[in-house]
């Protein structure tokens, strides 16, 4: 191939390469990135074309102790892992998927036809993240292998149905012509090396980093933190959901959030409450000895976190209701 012909290929390829970069984000002006929210990240919906290779390219990539077999599964896990760095209580994917299956909304992504309010009630969350994978693609063009990943997602408030945060990100990388080979041997070999799933996964990780940016606290969010409710990352207790408690049993309630706050646990429907101790910065623990005569029937425990300005955050342990041997008739 002549040097002149090769240069024309490069010139023609570069505009197409540049066009594959997208980064559009939106955040509601009233959105508080430090406010406590329980969030469900729903299964990512694949919307890429048939020429893409979702299952044969990802070679069982381990992430956070789980295995993935498709691009959309990998991207969901990678995004969720990054979202956990913010002030969110994220519902476990296994819990979300099981609830969707039982409701008949898992197969064929039927949950898309449900309203945010229905999803919020089903999953016991404050917001849901719905995402579409627009690109998960390896394209081989003789002297160029391009890896393209594109995702569009939204966080939706389940009470109002409004979009709190949205992001539309697409990124490409390449091996071969645009990857900077040094000779004709490289031109022949580099595109083949570019077919490795590791390259596509690397692009996917970068896309997830950019997707999560508008969800995380900004410098202004942190500066104004004292003027708003303190962030509360999670709250839970040590009793299995189906366990029947009795008088004398000890219930331990733990929470993680902003340090140096006042924390209390509350039995939501009874108004029965007590204080929690901060055992280390931001880690709060409360213990409850079940008194004789106390009746718990599907009781929801919540944790309340107060700052000095009087602002309050509340986190419900909604997926682990408490029950006693004696229940209400």
Short mmCIF file of the C-alpha atoms (twelve columns), coordinates in Angstrom:
data_MODEL
# 
_entry.id   MODEL 
# 
loop_
_atom_site.group_PDB 
_atom_site.id 
_atom_site.type_symbol 
_atom_site.label_atom_id 
_atom_site.label_alt_id 
_atom_site.label_comp_id 
_atom_site.label_asym_id 
_atom_site.label_seq_id 
_atom_site.Cartn_x 
_atom_site.Cartn_y 
_atom_site.Cartn_z 
_atom_site.pdbx_PDB_model_num 
ATOM 1   C CA . UNK A 1   0.000   0.000   0.000  1 
ATOM 2   C CA . UNK A 2   1.396   3.429   -0.874 1 
ATOM 3   C CA . UNK A 3   2.131   5.970   1.848  1 
ATOM 4   C CA . UNK A 4   -0.307  8.366   0.153  1 
ATOM 5   C CA . UNK A 5   -3.154  5.821   0.212  1 
ATOM 6   C CA . UNK A 6   -2.475  5.027   3.876  1 
ATOM 7   C CA . UNK A 7   -2.612  8.722   4.775  1 
ATOM 8   C CA . UNK A 8   -6.029  9.037   3.092  1 
ATOM 9   C CA . UNK A 9   -7.346  6.110   5.178  1 
ATOM 10  C CA . UNK A 10  -6.184  7.870   8.321  1 
ATOM 11  C CA . UNK A 11  -7.779  11.174  7.299  1 
ATOM 12  C CA . UNK A 12  -11.094 9.466   6.581  1 
ATOM 13  C CA . UNK A 13  -11.022 7.507   9.832  1 
ATOM 14  C CA . UNK A 14  -10.310 10.365  12.214 1 
ATOM 15  C CA . UNK A 15  -13.666 12.216  11.906 1 
ATOM 16  C CA . UNK A 16  -15.521 8.961   12.567 1 
ATOM 17  C CA . UNK A 17  -13.341 8.282   15.612 1 
ATOM 18  C CA . UNK A 18  -13.966 11.736  17.069 1 
ATOM 19  C CA . UNK A 19  -17.732 11.420  16.533 1 
ATOM 20  C CA . UNK A 20  -17.860 8.463   18.950 1 
ATOM 21  C CA . UNK A 21  -17.337 10.622  22.069 1 
ATOM 22  C CA . UNK A 22  -20.452 11.707  23.984 1 
ATOM 23  C CA . UNK A 23  -20.878 13.094  27.485 1 
ATOM 24  C CA . UNK A 24  -24.241 14.708  28.310 1 
ATOM 25  C CA . UNK A 25  -25.386 14.980  31.930 1 
ATOM 26  C CA . UNK A 26  -28.267 16.597  33.823 1 
ATOM 27  C CA . UNK A 27  -28.893 17.149  37.520 1 
ATOM 28  C CA . UNK A 28  -32.079 18.630  38.938 1 
ATOM 29  C CA . UNK A 29  -31.232 22.036  40.459 1 
ATOM 30  C CA . UNK A 30  -32.854 20.923  43.730 1 
ATOM 31  C CA . UNK A 31  -31.060 17.569  43.815 1 
ATOM 32  C CA . UNK A 32  -29.097 16.994  47.015 1 
ATOM 33  C CA . UNK A 33  -26.312 14.489  46.428 1 
ATOM 34  C CA . UNK A 34  -25.820 14.108  50.187 1 
ATOM 35  C CA . UNK A 35  -29.460 13.393  51.031 1 
ATOM 36  C CA . UNK A 36  -30.234 9.876   52.091 1 
ATOM 37  C CA . UNK A 37  -31.887 7.810   49.359 1 
ATOM 38  C CA . UNK A 38  -32.467 4.104   49.046 1 
ATOM 39  C CA . UNK A 39  -31.854 3.339   45.375 1 
ATOM 40  C CA . UNK A 40  -32.462 0.318   43.137 1 
ATOM 41  C CA . UNK A 41  -30.280 -0.043  40.039 1 
ATOM 42  C CA . UNK A 42  -32.514 -2.007  37.659 1 
ATOM 43  C CA . UNK A 43  -31.155 -4.422  35.029 1 
ATOM 44  C CA . UNK A 44  -29.570 -2.530  32.149 1 
ATOM 45  C CA . UNK A 45  -31.562 -2.899  28.919 1 
ATOM 46  C CA . UNK A 46  -29.555 -3.902  25.815 1 
ATOM 47  C CA . UNK A 47  -30.510 -1.786  22.810 1 
ATOM 48  C CA . UNK A 48  -27.458 -2.235  20.620 1 
ATOM 49  C CA . UNK A 49  -27.784 -3.704  17.130 1 
ATOM 50  C CA . UNK A 50  -27.415 -7.378  16.218 1 
ATOM 51  C CA . UNK A 51  -23.943 -6.904  14.796 1 
ATOM 52  C CA . UNK A 52  -22.566 -6.260  18.265 1 
ATOM 53  C CA . UNK A 53  -21.167 -9.085  20.366 1 
ATOM 54  C CA . UNK A 54  -22.576 -8.999  23.899 1 
ATOM 55  C CA . UNK A 55  -21.970 -12.527 25.154 1 
ATOM 56  C CA . UNK A 56  -18.955 -13.835 23.246 1 
ATOM 57  C CA . UNK A 57  -16.717 -10.882 24.032 1 
ATOM 58  C CA . UNK A 58  -16.941 -10.683 27.844 1 
ATOM 59  C CA . UNK A 59  -14.917 -13.641 29.108 1 
ATOM 60  C CA . UNK A 60  -16.516 -14.058 32.523 1 
ATOM 61  C CA . UNK A 61  -15.101 -10.826 33.947 1 
ATOM 62  C CA . UNK A 62  -15.041 -11.002 37.772 1 
ATOM 63  C CA . UNK A 63  -16.307 -7.855  39.532 1 
ATOM 64  C CA . UNK A 64  -17.127 -7.492  43.225 1 
ATOM 65  C CA . UNK A 65  -17.230 -11.234 43.723 1 
ATOM 66  C CA . UNK A 66  -19.679 -11.952 40.907 1 
ATOM 67  C CA . UNK A 67  -19.393 -13.263 37.359 1 
ATOM 68  C CA . UNK A 68  -20.899 -11.611 34.307 1 
ATOM 69  C CA . UNK A 69  -21.726 -13.002 30.879 1 
ATOM 70  C CA . UNK A 70  -23.044 -9.970  28.995 1 
ATOM 71  C CA . UNK A 71  -22.031 -6.376  28.466 1 
ATOM 72  C CA . UNK A 72  -25.165 -5.006  30.117 1 
ATOM 73  C CA . UNK A 73  -24.592 -7.156  33.225 1 
ATOM 74  C CA . UNK A 74  -21.003 -5.963  33.506 1 
ATOM 75  C CA . UNK A 75  -21.977 -2.309  33.068 1 
ATOM 76  C CA . UNK A 76  -24.711 -2.567  35.689 1 
ATOM 77  C CA . UNK A 77  -22.280 -4.003  38.231 1 
ATOM 78  C CA . UNK A 78  -19.530 -1.517  37.396 1 
ATOM 79  C CA . UNK A 79  -21.907 1.457   37.676 1 
ATOM 80  C CA . UNK A 80  -23.381 0.165   40.962 1 
ATOM 81  C CA . UNK A 81  -19.914 -0.249  42.456 1 
ATOM 82  C CA . UNK A 82  -19.070 3.346   41.579 1 
ATOM 83  C CA . UNK A 83  -22.439 4.684   42.793 1 
ATOM 84  C CA . UNK A 84  -21.739 3.145   46.220 1 
ATOM 85  C CA . UNK A 85  -19.124 5.867   46.764 1 
ATOM 86  C CA . UNK A 86  -21.971 8.365   47.177 1 
ATOM 87  C CA . UNK A 87  -24.525 8.909   49.927 1 
ATOM 88  C CA . UNK A 88  -26.873 6.158   48.763 1 
ATOM 89  C CA . UNK A 89  -28.272 3.002   50.311 1 
ATOM 90  C CA . UNK A 90  -28.183 0.719   47.264 1 
ATOM 91  C CA . UNK A 91  -30.527 -2.257  47.179 1 
ATOM 92  C CA . UNK A 92  -28.671 -5.479  46.415 1 
ATOM 93  C CA . UNK A 93  -29.005 -6.583  42.784 1 
ATOM 94  C CA . UNK A 94  -30.086 -10.080 43.822 1 
ATOM 95  C CA . UNK A 95  -32.893 -8.613  45.949 1 
ATOM 96  C CA . UNK A 96  -34.007 -6.298  43.121 1 
ATOM 97  C CA . UNK A 97  -34.001 -9.081  40.530 1 
ATOM 98  C CA . UNK A 98  -35.860 -11.518 42.803 1 
ATOM 99  C CA . UNK A 99  -38.587 -8.977  43.507 1 
ATOM 100 C CA . UNK A 100 -38.936 -8.238  39.794 1 
ATOM 101 C CA . UNK A 101 -39.174 -11.965 39.003 1 
ATOM 102 C CA . UNK A 102 -41.895 -12.528 41.591 1 
ATOM 103 C CA . UNK A 103 -43.841 -9.580  40.194 1 
ATOM 104 C CA . UNK A 104 -43.535 -10.899 36.625 1 
ATOM 105 C CA . UNK A 105 -41.515 -7.850  35.572 1 
ATOM 106 C CA . UNK A 106 -38.054 -9.350  35.016 1 
ATOM 107 C CA . UNK A 107 -38.291 -11.225 31.704 1 
ATOM 108 C CA . UNK A 108 -38.058 -9.066  28.575 1 
ATOM 109 C CA . UNK A 109 -37.428 -6.085  30.868 1 
ATOM 110 C CA . UNK A 110 -41.163 -5.745  31.511 1 
ATOM 111 C CA . UNK A 111 -40.440 -3.461  34.457 1 
ATOM 112 C CA . UNK A 112 -40.173 -0.663  31.869 1 
ATOM 113 C CA . UNK A 113 -43.975 -0.693  31.621 1 
ATOM 114 C CA . UNK A 114 -44.393 -0.196  35.376 1 
ATOM 115 C CA . UNK A 115 -44.711 3.265   36.868 1 
ATOM 116 C CA . UNK A 116 -41.980 4.645   39.171 1 
ATOM 117 C CA . UNK A 117 -44.496 4.571   42.026 1 
ATOM 118 C CA . UNK A 118 -45.166 0.852   41.441 1 
ATOM 119 C CA . UNK A 119 -41.447 0.079   41.322 1 
ATOM 120 C CA . UNK A 120 -40.836 2.079   44.498 1 
ATOM 121 C CA . UNK A 121 -43.509 0.150   46.394 1 
ATOM 122 C CA . UNK A 122 -42.300 -3.197  45.046 1 
ATOM 123 C CA . UNK A 123 -38.620 -2.604  45.870 1 
ATOM 124 C CA . UNK A 124 -39.001 -0.409  48.985 1 
ATOM 125 C CA . UNK A 125 -36.799 2.336   47.541 1 
ATOM 126 C CA . UNK A 126 -36.869 6.105   47.128 1 
ATOM 127 C CA . UNK A 127 -35.492 6.149   43.577 1 
ATOM 128 C CA . UNK A 128 -34.750 3.799   40.698 1 
ATOM 129 C CA . UNK A 129 -31.962 3.907   38.116 1 
ATOM 130 C CA . UNK A 130 -33.086 2.827   34.640 1 
ATOM 131 C CA . UNK A 131 -30.420 2.403   31.950 1 
ATOM 132 C CA . UNK A 132 -30.155 1.499   28.280 1 
ATOM 133 C CA . UNK A 133 -26.970 0.143   26.722 1 
ATOM 134 C CA . UNK A 134 -26.881 1.759   23.285 1 
ATOM 135 C CA . UNK A 135 -23.457 0.485   22.219 1 
ATOM 136 C CA . UNK A 136 -21.382 -2.536  23.239 1 
ATOM 137 C CA . UNK A 137 -19.429 -3.068  20.080 1 
ATOM 138 C CA . UNK A 138 -16.226 -4.341  18.556 1 
ATOM 139 C CA . UNK A 139 -15.812 -3.295  14.929 1 
ATOM 140 C CA . UNK A 140 -13.028 -4.783  12.806 1 
ATOM 141 C CA . UNK A 141 -12.110 -2.774  9.703  1 
ATOM 142 C CA . UNK A 142 -8.946  -4.374  8.265  1 
ATOM 143 C CA . UNK A 143 -6.495  -1.851  9.754  1 
ATOM 144 C CA . UNK A 144 -8.569  -0.769  12.723 1 
ATOM 145 C CA . UNK A 145 -10.411 -2.399  15.624 1 
ATOM 146 C CA . UNK A 146 -12.772 -0.046  17.445 1 
ATOM 147 C CA . UNK A 147 -14.322 -0.709  20.881 1 
ATOM 148 C CA . UNK A 148 -17.406 1.386   21.586 1 
ATOM 149 C CA . UNK A 149 -19.541 1.511   24.734 1 
ATOM 150 C CA . UNK A 150 -22.553 3.804   25.118 1 
ATOM 151 C CA . UNK A 151 -25.018 4.013   28.016 1 
ATOM 152 C CA . UNK A 152 -27.941 6.310   28.736 1 
ATOM 153 C CA . UNK A 153 -29.447 6.268   32.234 1 
ATOM 154 C CA . UNK A 154 -31.710 8.160   34.625 1 
ATOM 155 C CA . UNK A 155 -32.364 8.234   38.345 1 
ATOM 156 C CA . UNK A 156 -36.105 8.722   38.880 1 
ATOM 157 C CA . UNK A 157 -37.846 9.750   42.092 1 
ATOM 158 C CA . UNK A 158 -40.526 7.109   42.720 1 
ATOM 159 C CA . UNK A 159 -42.880 9.525   44.514 1 
ATOM 160 C CA . UNK A 160 -42.953 12.288  41.901 1 
ATOM 161 C CA . UNK A 161 -41.760 10.450  38.777 1 
ATOM 162 C CA . UNK A 162 -39.314 13.289  38.120 1 
ATOM 163 C CA . UNK A 163 -35.807 12.769  36.761 1 
ATOM 164 C CA . UNK A 164 -33.258 13.617  39.456 1 
ATOM 165 C CA . UNK A 165 -30.100 12.842  37.473 1 
ATOM 166 C CA . UNK A 166 -29.427 11.667  33.936 1 
ATOM 167 C CA . UNK A 167 -26.319 10.852  31.925 1 
ATOM 168 C CA . UNK A 168 -25.666 9.875   28.309 1 
ATOM 169 C CA . UNK A 169 -22.079 8.717   27.796 1 
ATOM 170 C CA . UNK A 170 -20.372 7.030   24.852 1 
ATOM 171 C CA . UNK A 171 -16.677 6.354   24.457 1 
ATOM 172 C CA . UNK A 172 -14.477 4.560   21.931 1 
ATOM 173 C CA . UNK A 173 -10.971 3.200   21.875 1 
ATOM 174 C CA . UNK A 174 -9.017  1.470   19.144 1 
ATOM 175 C CA . UNK A 175 -6.140  -0.762  18.169 1 
ATOM 176 C CA . UNK A 176 -4.496  -0.663  14.775 1 
ATOM 177 C CA . UNK A 177 -4.605  2.439   12.623 1 
ATOM 178 C CA . UNK A 178 -5.674  4.936   15.282 1 
ATOM 179 C CA . UNK A 179 -3.808  3.062   18.007 1 
ATOM 180 C CA . UNK A 180 -0.458  4.375   16.749 1 
ATOM 181 C CA . UNK A 181 1.326   1.418   15.069 1 
ATOM 182 C CA . UNK A 182 4.924   1.914   14.023 1 
ATOM 183 C CA . UNK A 183 5.027   -0.186  10.857 1 
ATOM 184 C CA . UNK A 184 3.161   -2.426  8.463  1 
ATOM 185 C CA . UNK A 185 3.646   -5.478  10.699 1 
ATOM 186 C CA . UNK A 186 1.889   -3.639  13.524 1 
ATOM 187 C CA . UNK A 187 -0.877  -2.605  11.162 1 
ATOM 188 C CA . UNK A 188 -1.614  -6.259  10.507 1 
ATOM 189 C CA . UNK A 189 -1.301  -7.530  14.087 1 
ATOM 190 C CA . UNK A 190 -2.745  -4.761  16.274 1 
ATOM 191 C CA . UNK A 191 -6.373  -5.063  15.082 1 
ATOM 192 C CA . UNK A 192 -6.324  -8.783  15.965 1 
ATOM 193 C CA . UNK A 193 -4.983  -8.007  19.442 1 
ATOM 194 C CA . UNK A 194 -7.724  -5.420  19.734 1 
ATOM 195 C CA . UNK A 195 -10.381 -8.139  19.657 1 
ATOM 196 C CA . UNK A 196 -9.528  -8.989  23.284 1 
ATOM 197 C CA . UNK A 197 -12.472 -8.523  25.623 1 
ATOM 198 C CA . UNK A 198 -10.173 -6.730  28.087 1 
ATOM 199 C CA . UNK A 199 -10.085 -3.676  25.796 1 
ATOM 200 C CA . UNK A 200 -13.878 -3.466  25.602 1 
ATOM 201 C CA . UNK A 201 -14.175 -3.892  29.365 1 
ATOM 202 C CA . UNK A 202 -11.627 -1.106  29.921 1 
ATOM 203 C CA . UNK A 203 -13.750 1.254   27.820 1 
ATOM 204 C CA . UNK A 204 -16.822 0.148   29.800 1 
ATOM 205 C CA . UNK A 205 -15.127 1.009   33.074 1 
ATOM 206 C CA . UNK A 206 -14.278 4.507   31.821 1 
ATOM 207 C CA . UNK A 207 -17.866 5.008   30.677 1 
ATOM 208 C CA . UNK A 208 -19.151 4.042   34.143 1 
ATOM 209 C CA . UNK A 209 -16.741 6.492   35.777 1 
ATOM 210 C CA . UNK A 210 -18.256 9.282   33.691 1 
ATOM 211 C CA . UNK A 211 -21.824 8.074   34.184 1 
ATOM 212 C CA . UNK A 212 -21.571 8.309   37.958 1 
ATOM 213 C CA . UNK A 213 -20.002 11.799  38.105 1 
ATOM 214 C CA . UNK A 214 -23.300 13.773  38.305 1 
ATOM 215 C CA . UNK A 215 -24.537 11.452  41.091 1 
ATOM 216 C CA . UNK A 216 -21.637 12.184  43.442 1 
ATOM 217 C CA . UNK A 217 -21.254 15.187  45.749 1 
ATOM 218 C CA . UNK A 218 -19.578 18.262  44.295 1 
ATOM 219 C CA . UNK A 219 -17.374 20.694  46.222 1 
ATOM 220 C CA . UNK A 220 -20.416 22.938  46.666 1 
ATOM 221 C CA . UNK A 221 -22.472 20.025  48.012 1 
ATOM 222 C CA . UNK A 222 -19.820 19.382  50.653 1 
ATOM 223 C CA . UNK A 223 -19.494 23.095  51.468 1 
ATOM 224 C CA . UNK A 224 -23.258 23.400  52.067 1 
ATOM 225 C CA . UNK A 225 -23.565 20.120  53.965 1 
ATOM 226 C CA . UNK A 226 -24.203 21.809  57.329 1 
ATOM 227 C CA . UNK A 227 -27.184 23.661  55.855 1 
ATOM 228 C CA . UNK A 228 -28.930 20.452  54.839 1 
ATOM 229 C CA . UNK A 229 -29.760 17.049  56.212 1 
ATOM 230 C CA . UNK A 230 -26.679 14.956  57.101 1 
ATOM 231 C CA . UNK A 231 -25.929 12.124  54.706 1 
ATOM 232 C CA . UNK A 232 -26.859 8.628   55.863 1 
ATOM 233 C CA . UNK A 233 -25.291 5.852   53.806 1 
ATOM 234 C CA . UNK A 234 -27.108 2.815   55.195 1 
ATOM 235 C CA . UNK A 235 -29.002 1.391   58.161 1 
ATOM 236 C CA . UNK A 236 -29.586 -2.242  59.055 1 
ATOM 237 C CA . UNK A 237 -30.062 -4.628  61.973 1 
ATOM 238 C CA . UNK A 238 -28.858 -8.121  62.836 1 
ATOM 239 C CA . UNK A 239 -32.148 -10.080 62.773 1 
ATOM 240 C CA . UNK A 240 -33.137 -12.288 59.797 1 
ATOM 241 C CA . UNK A 241 -36.362 -11.177 58.146 1 
ATOM 242 C CA . UNK A 242 -38.285 -14.332 59.140 1 
ATOM 243 C CA . UNK A 243 -36.996 -14.629 62.722 1 
ATOM 244 C CA . UNK A 244 -39.557 -14.422 65.533 1 
ATOM 245 C CA . UNK A 245 -38.161 -12.467 68.485 1 
ATOM 246 C CA . UNK A 246 -39.218 -12.833 72.109 1 
ATOM 247 C CA . UNK A 247 -38.756 -10.984 75.376 1 
ATOM 248 C CA . UNK A 248 -35.096 -10.718 76.368 1 
ATOM 249 C CA . UNK A 249 -33.715 -10.974 72.830 1 
ATOM 250 C CA . UNK A 250 -31.162 -8.301  71.902 1 
ATOM 251 C CA . UNK A 251 -31.589 -6.414  68.654 1 
ATOM 252 C CA . UNK A 252 -28.510 -4.600  67.309 1 
ATOM 253 C CA . UNK A 253 -29.055 -1.701  64.908 1 
ATOM 254 C CA . UNK A 254 -26.163 -0.154  62.964 1 
ATOM 255 C CA . UNK A 255 -25.855 2.799   60.616 1 
ATOM 256 C CA . UNK A 256 -23.161 4.627   58.668 1 
ATOM 257 C CA . UNK A 257 -23.304 8.312   57.810 1 
ATOM 258 C CA . UNK A 258 -21.944 11.742  58.565 1 
ATOM 259 C CA . UNK A 259 -19.713 11.841  61.664 1 
ATOM 260 C CA . UNK A 260 -20.372 13.730  64.904 1 
ATOM 261 C CA . UNK A 261 -24.169 13.575  64.606 1 
ATOM 262 C CA . UNK A 262 -26.940 12.532  66.999 1 
ATOM 263 C CA . UNK A 263 -28.452 9.185   65.983 1 
ATOM 264 C CA . UNK A 264 -31.592 7.394   67.145 1 
ATOM 265 C CA . UNK A 265 -33.335 4.141   66.183 1 
ATOM 266 C CA . UNK A 266 -37.129 4.099   65.870 1 
ATOM 267 C CA . UNK A 267 -39.800 1.391   65.615 1 
ATOM 268 C CA . UNK A 268 -41.723 3.260   62.947 1 
ATOM 269 C CA . UNK A 269 -45.368 2.431   63.673 1 
ATOM 270 C CA . UNK A 270 -44.986 2.320   67.467 1 
ATOM 271 C CA . UNK A 271 -42.887 5.437   67.939 1 
ATOM 272 C CA . UNK A 272 -40.664 3.384   70.265 1 
ATOM 273 C CA . UNK A 273 -37.153 4.866   70.074 1 
ATOM 274 C CA . UNK A 274 -33.729 5.010   71.652 1 
ATOM 275 C CA . UNK A 275 -30.289 6.543   71.189 1 
ATOM 276 C CA . UNK A 276 -27.347 5.142   69.217 1 
ATOM 277 C CA . UNK A 277 -23.657 5.509   70.073 1 
ATOM 278 C CA . UNK A 278 -20.989 6.657   67.622 1 
ATOM 279 C CA . UNK A 279 -18.317 3.964   68.039 1 
ATOM 280 C CA . UNK A 280 -16.024 5.512   65.421 1 
ATOM 281 C CA . UNK A 281 -16.438 8.508   63.087 1 
ATOM 282 C CA . UNK A 282 -19.688 8.034   61.167 1 
ATOM 283 C CA . UNK A 283 -20.454 4.544   62.572 1 
ATOM 284 C CA . UNK A 284 -23.461 4.328   64.906 1 
ATOM 285 C CA . UNK A 285 -24.699 1.358   66.957 1 
ATOM 286 C CA . UNK A 286 -27.808 0.909   69.078 1 
ATOM 287 C CA . UNK A 287 -28.931 -2.113  71.096 1 
ATOM 288 C CA . UNK A 288 -32.504 -2.918  72.079 1 
ATOM 289 C CA . UNK A 289 -33.554 -5.554  74.611 1 
ATOM 290 C CA . UNK A 290 -37.062 -6.672  73.658 1 
ATOM 291 C CA . UNK A 291 -39.242 -5.995  76.720 1 
ATOM 292 C CA . UNK A 292 -42.067 -8.307  77.846 1 
ATOM 293 C CA . UNK A 293 -45.373 -7.481  76.197 1 
ATOM 294 C CA . UNK A 294 -43.881 -5.700  73.181 1 
ATOM 295 C CA . UNK A 295 -45.671 -6.900  70.030 1 
ATOM 296 C CA . UNK A 296 -43.938 -6.549  66.667 1 
ATOM 297 C CA . UNK A 297 -45.831 -7.531  63.539 1 
ATOM 298 C CA . UNK A 298 -43.920 -6.610  60.378 1 
ATOM 299 C CA . UNK A 299 -42.392 -3.658  62.217 1 
ATOM 300 C CA . UNK A 300 -40.060 -1.440  60.194 1 
ATOM 301 C CA . UNK A 301 -36.987 -0.096  61.970 1 
ATOM 302 C CA . UNK A 302 -35.620 3.280   60.955 1 
ATOM 303 C CA . UNK A 303 -32.565 5.306   61.919 1 
ATOM 304 C CA . UNK A 304 -32.682 9.081   62.311 1 
ATOM 305 C CA . UNK A 305 -29.561 11.241  62.050 1 
ATOM 306 C CA . UNK A 306 -29.614 14.874  63.291 1 
ATOM 307 C CA . UNK A 307 -27.077 17.661  62.861 1 
ATOM 308 C CA . UNK A 308 -26.626 20.695  65.115 1 
ATOM 309 C CA . UNK A 309 -28.745 22.857  62.800 1 
ATOM 310 C CA . UNK A 310 -31.726 20.564  63.396 1 
ATOM 311 C CA . UNK A 311 -31.763 18.929  59.963 1 
ATOM 312 C CA . UNK A 312 -32.780 15.278  59.882 1 
ATOM 313 C CA . UNK A 313 -32.162 12.262  57.648 1 
ATOM 314 C CA . UNK A 314 -34.136 9.022   57.965 1 
ATOM 315 C CA . UNK A 315 -33.227 5.549   56.703 1 
ATOM 316 C CA . UNK A 316 -35.685 2.635   56.849 1 
ATOM 317 C CA . UNK A 317 -34.574 -0.985  57.129 1 
ATOM 318 C CA . UNK A 318 -37.503 -1.836  54.860 1 
ATOM 319 C CA . UNK A 319 -36.401 -5.280  53.658 1 
ATOM 320 C CA . UNK A 320 -36.016 -6.751  57.185 1 
ATOM 321 C CA . UNK A 321 -39.267 -6.203  59.130 1 
ATOM 322 C CA . UNK A 322 -39.343 -7.362  62.761 1 
ATOM 323 C CA . UNK A 323 -41.776 -9.887  64.242 1 
ATOM 324 C CA . UNK A 324 -42.316 -11.338 67.699 1 
ATOM 325 C CA . UNK A 325 -43.799 -14.677 68.729 1 
ATOM 326 C CA . UNK A 326 -46.891 -12.830 69.882 1 
ATOM 327 C CA . UNK A 327 -48.536 -10.797 67.096 1 
ATOM 328 C CA . UNK A 328 -51.534 -8.559  66.857 1 
ATOM 329 C CA . UNK A 329 -54.831 -10.350 66.339 1 
# 
